[in-house]
Amino acid sequence: MKSREKDTRLSDQVETQTARHLSNLFNSKSFSSFFTGKTKLEPLSIVILSVVMSLASVEMIKESIEKIVHYVHDPHGGPVVKLPTVLICVVTVGKFTACTKRI
């Protein structure tokens, strides 16, 4: 039990020291400690997230095409579409067309 308490204390110390260091770093007037500056980190994160979202879109398009090709080659194994799915699609398309006609 004592070894676990030591681990907890060590992790608490590491967390406290890290928080102090970051607090001092952000509160200091010298921005030279940042490798590119605070203002340049935000656009960098936006670029990284946009690349990740683009890759996710490409992956979804690829999977959709694979499914369509699979269903074309196997006409008896098509997707099962039930009434709730059809209703959701009809309501969504109806709302879309109603909203775009008002504009």
Beta strands, then each sheet from edge to edge (+ up, - down):
end
